[in-house]
Amino acid sequence: MSPRGPRRTVTDMPTATARRPRIGVVTGGGDAPGLNTVIRAVVMAADRRGWDTIGILGGFEGLLPPVAHRPLEAREMEALLFRGGTVLGTSNRGRFRRETATGGREVDPQAVATAAANAKRLDLEALICIGGDGSLRIASHLADAGVPVVGVPKTIDNDLPGTDATFGFQSAVGVAVDALDRISSSAESHRRVMVLEVMGRRAGWIATHAGVAGGADIILIPEIRFTWDAVCNRIEERYQGGLPHALVVVAEGARAVGGRYVMTYGPAGRAGGQGRLGGIGPRVALEIERRTGHETRAVVLGHLQRGGPPNAWDRQLCTRFGVAAVEAVAAGRVRTMVALRGAAIVPVPLREGVGTNRTVPTDGELVRAARAIGISFGDEAAVS
């Protein structure tokens, strides 16, 4: 299936005539393993109800002039179960964001009004919006403007409130664990410290899960400020104890006590020249080598965590999310987000999917288990 397909403009939009019920689906924000799997489930579940589905192209930007969409047929969906990315395209920037007087960013109400008008002209029973915090904020504004919306929570960071898990997260963790498995042999062979930087913005879910599963000695996350002394002391303990190598996993939003976030900056004109989280891994590696004298290398996974097919767990979660979204539309439960609560998929108010990020509990069972087997979070007090 072509990722773009035939484009249609506002003037080509269908008028309200006797037809099968129609829903729309849009993918927004950064890509993640499983986007296509959700699309597949939505289209197949809708088709079995006798509904048509159209896909909005290029993220929410596809609802702004020139409006772009394409029909999605159930017979085209088979290969999407294990295909990475999104055949509809996506965007995590664009005309929906505008700068505020204080230098921040907000959703542009004019863009929302235009998109809502175009969505209504498409004569949709509902628009299923697949995305993370930023995308669900836009979806919430569209709902306020009268568009029937159902959200599906997506982010590899796993930091959305309102759901116990987001799709894409487990696949990203698998990539990080595979990387740890590979660099651990290099660390042991060369008697090195290896530092792996993973994504996660200001939530350390990927780093914590991957670090525990991948045998890390140190895990540095945004929720727990670290000290260089604690990090280096843990490494020295290993070397002096006859294990002259170490693995460090660091989330991109981790920072030392009294330190700032490490940012990278693109050229002006690209994302406004604004900084992005990233670069803490090489910074940690340089500081460890400077302080301990032990050879240290850094690996930054970056977008490797976002690409490729979803793993088995994410495939079943994506399928359940997509089906639940269609069921919510059928039940008239719009202005909702489908969420994993315990073992069940349930609709929750859309507002529960936006707001404060869900972070790793610093006294939670996973962190306690990690500490119990000797993993350091870089916050241990010095021993006199």
N, C-alpha and C positions, 0 to 999 in steps of 0.2 A: 504494500500500500504506500502510495506517495506521501511523504510527510507534509506536503502542502495541499496537493489536489487542486481542483478548479476553484478559483477565487470568485466570490460573488460580492457585489457592492450593495449599498443600501437600496439603490433603484431596482436591483434584481430580487429583492426580498419577496417571499411569497405573501400573498394577501390571505386573509382569513376565509377559507372556503372549506367545504366538506373534505375532510382528510383524516388520516390517522393522527392520534395525539402525538405531539413532538416535544422532545426535551433537548436541551443543549448541554454540552460538557466543555469545560475549559481547564487547562493546566497552567498554573502560574508559579512564579518564583523560580528558584534554582531547580535544576533537574535532579532526579533521585531514582534509584532502582525501584521499579514497580509502577511508574506513572502509566505506562502502556497497559499494564495488567489491570489497573482500575478501569481504564477506558474500555478495555475488552469486556469486563464484567458488566459495566453500565450498558453497553450496546447490546450485549447478548440477553441480559435480563429484560431490557426494554423491549427488544424484538419479540420475546416470548409473550409479552403482554399486548402485542399488537401496536407498539409505539415506534415512531421513527426517532432517530438521534442525529443531531448535527454537531459537528465539532467546531469550536471557535479557534481560529488559527493565530498563532503567535502570542498566546497568553491573552490577558485582558485587553491588550492593545488591539486585538482583533474585533473588539466591539466599538472601536473608535474609527472615524473615517480614514482610509477606505475600509469599511467593514469587510472582514474576510471569514468565510466559513465553508464547510464542505459536509456533505452527507456521509454518515458512517454506516456501513452495512455489516450485518452480523457475519456474513460469509467471509468478510475480510479480516476477521478478528483472530483467527486461529494462531497466527504467528506472533501475536502480541503478548502472549503469556510470558515469554522468556526474552523479549526484546527490550533492551535498555533505552533510556531516554523517553521522549514523547513524540509521537507522530504528528501531533498537533502543533508542536513548537511551543516555546514558553519565553517569558521575559521577567526579570526581576527589577527592571527599571523601565522608564518611559514616561508617558504623559500623565499617568495617574499620580505621580509624586511631584510635589512642588516644595521649594525652599520656604521656610518661615522667616520672619524678621529676626529671630534669634539664631538663625543658622541651622535649625533643625529641618526635618522633613515631615510633611503631612499629606494626606490624600486630598487631591484637588477636587473640590466639589463640582466644578464645571465639567471635568472629565467624567465624573460619576454620573451627572445628569445626562450627558450625551450618550454614554454607554447604556444607561438604563432605558433611554428612549429607543435606542437601536435594538436592545434586547426585547423590548415590548413589540417592536415591529416584526421581529422574527416569530411572534405568536407562540412562545414556548410555554408549556405547562410548568416548567421549572428549569433553572440553570444549575447544573451540578458543578461546583467549583472545587478543584483539587489543588491544594496548596498549603503553604505554611502560614506563619503569623502575618506577614505582609499581604499575602493573597487573600487570606480570610478577613483581613481588615477591609480590603476593597469589596469583598463579597458582602460583608456586613453593611457597608455603605450602599451597595446596590439593593440590598434587602430593604433598607430604610427608604430607598427611592421607589419601592414598589415591585421590584423584581423577585419572584419566588425563587429562593436560593436554598440549596442543600450543600453543605461543605463536607469535604473529605480531607482529613488531616495528613499532611505530607511534610516530612523533613527528616533528613538523616540525623539531625541534631537531637531529635527526640525530646524537644523542650517545649512542646505545646501544652498549655493547660487544658483540662477537660477530658483528656484521654490518657489511658495508661501507657499507650505506645503509639507511635506514628510509623507509617510504612516507610521503608528505605533505611531505617536505623539498623536493623539486624544485618542487612546486606553490607552496610558500611562497616559495621563491627567486624564482619567476616573478612573484609579486605584488610583491615588493620591487623587482625590476628594472623592472617597469612603473611603479612609483611614482617611481623614480629618473629614468626617461625623461621623466616628466611634470614633475617639479619642476626638472629641469635647465634647461628652457626658461625657467621663472620666475626661476631664479638668474641666468641670462645676461641676461634682459631687464631685471631690476631691479638688476643688479650686486650681488647678494646672496650670502651664504653660506647654503646650505640643509643642514640636519641631518636625517637620516632615522633614527629609532630602530626597530630590528627586534627580534623575539623571539630566543630562544636560550638563556635561562637563563644557565648558566655555561660555555657552549660557543659559539664564534663562527662556526659553520659558515654560517648564513644570511648574516650580515654579510659574511663573507669572499667567499663565492661571489657574492652580489648585488653587492658593491662592485666586484669585478673585472669582472663582466659588465655592470654599469651605469655604468661610467666614473667611479667615485668617486675623489676626490683623497686622502681620508683614510679609513681603516678602523680603528675602535676595537673591540677584542674582549677578552673576559675573560682570554685566555691571555697577552696582552701588556699590561703596565701602561703607561699613557701619561703624558706630562708636558704641561702646558699650554703650556710654551714650544715644544715640538716641534710641537704642533698649530698654534699661532698662527704660528710661523715658516714652516710650509708654506703657510699661507694668504697670508701676506705675500709669499712668493716668487711666487705666482701673480699677485697684484695688481700687484706691481712689474714682473713680466714681461709685462704687457699683457693678462692674462686676469683681469679684475676680477670673478670669481665662483668659487665652489667648492662641491663636494659632499662631505659628510661622512656616512658610515654608521657607526652606533654600535649595538652589541649591548646589550641591556638589562642584561647582567651586567658590562659594561666598567667599569673604575674607574681613577682616576689613581694615580700613585705616592703612597703615603701616604694615599690616600683610601679611603672605604668604598663599599660597594654603595649605590646609590640605590634606595630603597624607597617604595612607596605603601602606605597603610594604609586598610583598610575599617573600617566601624563595628563595635564590639564585638558579638559575637553572630553575625556573619557571618564564617565561617572563623576564629572566635575572636579577631577583631580583629588577626590576624597580618599582617605585612607581606608584600608581594609585590615582586619585582623590577620596576622600571619607573620612568620619569621621568628617566633619564639624558640623553635627547635634549634636552629643554628646558634642563636644567642645562648641557650642553655649549654650546648656542646662546647662553645668557646670558653664559657666561664668555668665549666667543669675541668677542661684541660688546663686552663690557666691556674686554677687553684690546686689541682691534685697532681698535675704532671702526667696523668694517664691519657694515652691517645684516645681521642673521642671523635666520633663521626655523627652527622645528623642526616636523617632522611625525612623529607617532607612529602606526605602522601598527596595532599592537595586534592585535585578533582578526580583522582583515581577512586576515591571513596564514593563519588557520585555516579560514575559510569558503570556500564555493563549490566548484565541481567540480574534480576532480583533472586535471592536465594529462596529455598523452599518455604521458609516461614513467612517471608514477605509475600510470596505468591498467594498463599492461602489467605493472608490478612487482606491483601489488596482485593481479592475476589469477594471476600465477605464485605468489605467496605463498599465496593461498587454495587453489589446486590442490595445492601442495606440502604444505600442512597436512593436507588430506584424505588424500593419499598416505602421509604419516607415520602417520596413524591406521590406515590399511589395513595398513601394514607392522608395526604394533605398536610403533612408535617414539614412545612417549609420554615425558613429562618432557623434551621437546625444544622448541626454537624453530627455526622455519625462518629461514634467513639467506641474504643475498646474499654470496657469496664469489667475487670475480672476476666471471665471467660466469654462474656457476651458482647455483641455489638449492639449499641443502643443509640437512639437520637438524643442529643442534648442541645440546649439553646446555643445558637451560633456564637453568642457573645462569650461563651465559656472557652472558645477556641482562640481567643485573642486576649491580649493583656500581658500580665507578668509572666515571664518565662518560667517553665517548670525546671528546677535545678536539682542536682544530686543532693540528697539529704546527707549532711556531713556526719550525722550520727546514725545513718541508716544501716540496715543489715549488710548491704554489699560492702560499704566502706569498713564496717567492723570486721567482716570476714577477711578483707584484704589485709587489714592491720594485724589480724590474728595469725596470719602466716608470714608476717615479716615484711610486707610491702610498705614502703614509706610514702607518705604524701607530702614530704618536705616540711612538715610543721613540728617535728619532734624537738623537744627541748634538749639543749646541749647537756651532756653528762660530764660532771666535774671529776 
